[in-house]
């Protein structure tokens, strides 16, 4: 089997350039539950709490002329789009007495901290997919909010109907296509774990207060898409098996990517991943199995890895 190598400056790779190992540890924990963070490059925002991308809308075509003929004035045109940064935070409060009586207090406390980080990772994945700032301005606009109609060039209809539908997402990550952002001049990529020590907090049972170890977690982040072609959605996939993912639709979507799928990743839920893992047993259809940089098997289509993203839900039909 072939072995895949990392191509983007991902969260963990970016964190390695920071002083202090705590951010690296947090980044590694976050990536364990969020496949998007394993693949997406992280870019510093060009504004304090948002990021402005410039989208080309037209190019000069030039003037075909003869001798003594004039040349028309032309200018390339573009429009700006502002991408928001989401403030995702949590407070972990652990009863001091309960931690202190543990055989290994540090390990017990870390186990609880890790649970919070994995929960935040799940929230990031959910918001990246389904966040909707129109329903609540605390959210970023996720992929399903941006690409929500079959009339869009980058939404392909798989043809399924009924109550067991989902989507597959193909993303060509890159610093000029689609990437994740963190606040300008933030030394920790927008990620912080502040140990506040022992604090007096309200007891969960409502009867007074108690002493607790308190941690404050902060992840300020966002999604930027400079080139809409870099995100392709294959919608209306029937997970019940009636209308499984059509391989022709995958080829059609890949052909719309800026680089025809070079460096792209497909994200699917568990039902669709099972369909494609079975298909990989027959290499003649373009699917096969390779190993990632950690030696783990990954289902592939042509040169594109397919990653399981359990945050992708069953949804209503996209029309």
N, C-alpha and C positions, 0 to 999 in steps of 0.2 A: 504494500500500500504506500501511496505517496504521503509525504509529511508536509503539512501547511506551515507557513511562517507568518508572523504578524507583519502588517504593512502600514498601519496607522499609529500615530502618536497617541495611544489610548490613555485612559485615566491612570492606570498603574505606571505606565512608562513615563507619563508626565510627572507623576508624584515622586519618582526616583530622583528627579532633579531638585527636589526641595530639601531644605535642611530639617532634620528630625524624622524619625521613622514612623511616628504615629500616623501621619497622613497616608503613608504607603500602606500601612496595615489596614486602615479604614478603606482605602481604595480597593484593596484585595478582597475584603469581606463584601463590599458592595458588588463587585464583579461576579461573585460566586452565584448570585441569584438573578443577575440582570445581563443577558447576553449582549444587549446593545452597548453596554459599557465596555465589553471586551473588544469591540470593533471600532467604535466611533472615536475620531480625533477630538481633542478638547482645545478650544481656542479662547484666548482672552478677549472679552468684550471690548468694543471700542468706545463705549460709554459707561457711566458708572454702574447702572443697574439695567442696562438694555444694550442691544447690539444692532447697529444699522448696517444692512447689506444693500448693495447697489445691484439692481437687476437690469441687464441690458434689454432694451425694448426695440431698438432698431440700429442698423449699421448703414454707413454710406454705401451707395451702390456705384458711385463714379459716373462720369459723363462720357459718352461715346461721341467724339467730335471729329470734324474735318478741319483743314486749314482755315484760319480766320473765324472758326466757330468758338463760342464761349463755353465756359465750364460752370456748371451750376454750383451754387453754395449748398453745402450739406454739413450736417453735424450728426454724430452718433447720439442717440438718446437713451436715457435710462431713468429708472424710478427707484426711490429708496423704500425699503421695508424695514420696520423696526421690530426686532425680536425681543420678547420680554424675558426677564430672569425671574424664576420662581424661588420663593423663600420657603424652604422645607425644613422644619425644625422639630425637635422633640426633647422632652425632659425625662430622664430615667431616674426614678427614685426607688432605692432599695433599702428596706428596713435594716438599720445598722446592726441591731441585735441578731437578726437572722443571718447576715453576712458574717459577723464576728464569730458565731458558733460553728461555722462551717470548718471542716478539716483543712481546707485550702481557701481562705477568704479571697485571695487575689483571683484565683481561678473561678470561683463562684461569681464574683463581681464581673469578670470579663465575659463569662457565659451570658449574663444578663445584658451586658452592653452589646454583645454580638447579636443578640436577638433584636435589639432596637435597630441596629444597623441593617440587618436583613429586612426588617419591616420597612425601613426608609427606602431601601433598594427596590422593594416591591412597589412602593408608592411612586418612585421615579419612573419605573417601567409603565405603570398604569397611566401616569400623566403624559408620558412621551407618546403613548398610543391614543389615549382618549381624553386628555385634558381639553377643557373648553372655557376660554376666558369670557365668552359671552354669557355663560351660565353663572360664572363666578370669577371675578377678576384676579383671584389669588392663583389661578391656574395658568399655565402656558397653554397654547393651542397645540394639541397633539396631532399625530398623523391622521387619525380617522376624522378629526374635525377639519383638517385642511383639505383632505382628499376624500370627499363624501358624496361624489356623484359620478355616474357612468359617463356623463357628458364631458368629463375632464380627460385630457389626452393620456394621463398617467394612471387611469383607473380602468382595468380590464375586467370584463364580465366573464366569470367562469360558468354561468348559466344555471346555477342551482336555485332552488326555491324551497320554501317551507320554514321550519323553526330551528333547524340545525345548521345554520350557515356561519361561516367564518371567513377571514381574509388571510392571504399570504402577503408579506411585505418584502420587496426587494429594494435594498438601499445601496447605492454606490457612495460610500463614505469618502470624504476628502475635504481639505481646507478651502476648496473653492466650489464644493458641491453641497454637501450636508455634513453638519458637525454639531457638537455640543459646546456650550459656552459657559464661562464663569465670569464673575464680576471683574471689572477693570481694576488692576493694581492689587488684586487679592493674592496674598502670598501663599495661600494654601488651596488654590483652585476652588475657592468657595466652600471648602470642606473643613469643618472644625469639630473637635471633640474636647470640650472644656470640662475638666474635672473640678467641680465646685466644692468638693470635700463634703464634710458633714454639715447638714442643714436641718433646721427645725421645719417640718412640713406637716400639712394636714394628714391625719391618718385615714387610710382608705375606708375604714368602717364608720367614719364620721364622728367618732368619739374623741375629740381633742386632737393633740398633735403627737408627733414622734420624731426621733432622730433618724435621718436617712442619709445614705451616700447619694449624691446627686451629680448627674452628668448632663451637660447641655450639648446636643448634637445639632449641627447646622450644615445644610447642603443648599447652597444657592447656585442655581444652574438653569440652563435653558437649551432650546433647540433652535438652530439656524439652518434654513434651507436657502441657498443662493441659486441653485439650479433645480427647478421643479422636476426636470427629467430624471434627476438622480434618485427620486423616490417613486417606486412603482407599486401599485396595489392591485392584487388579483382578488376580486371580491366575489361573493356568492358561491363559496366552496361548500358543498354539502358534506358535513362530517358524518352523516349517517351512512354514507357509502353510495347513495343514489347518484350523486354527481360529484365524484372525487375531483381532486385537482387535475386539470387537463394539461398535459405536458406541452401541447401546442401553445397554450396560454402563457406558460413560463417563457418559452422561446420568444413569443410576441412581446412580452413585457421587457425581457432583456434587450431586445433590439431597440427599444426606446431609450435606454440608458445612454448618457453622454459618451461613455467609453465601451458601449456594447457589452457590459457586464464585467469588464476587467476590474477586479477589486471589489465586486459587489458581494453582498451577503443576503440570503433569503431567511426570513423569520416566519415560523409557523407554530401553531399550537400542537399539543400532544397528539390529537387525532390525525392531523395532516402529516405530522412527522412520522407516525406509524405507517401511513400510506406510502410515503416516500422511502422509508427504510426498507419496506418490502420490495419496492420498485428497484432499489439499489442491488438486489440480488440478481437482477437481470441487466448486466452492464450495457446491453445493446440499446437500451432506451435512453442512454445518456446519464443515468445515475450510477454512482459507485460509492465506495467507502474509502476515506483517507484518514490520516491521523493528524490531529492538531499539534501545536508546539509542545503540548504536555504528553503526547503519546496516546491521547484518547481518540476513539473512532468518531468520525464525523461523516454524515451522509453528504454527498456532493451531487450537483448537477453540472455536467461539463466541468468548468473550472470554478464554479460558485459553491461555497459551503452553505449548508442548510442548518440553521441553529434553532433549537427548541426554545420558544419564548412562551412560557405558560401564562403570561399576562395577556396574551391574545385570547379574547373571549368569543363565545358564540354571539351572533348579532342579528339584527333585522336585515332584511334584504336591502342592498344598495341599489338605488334606481337612478 
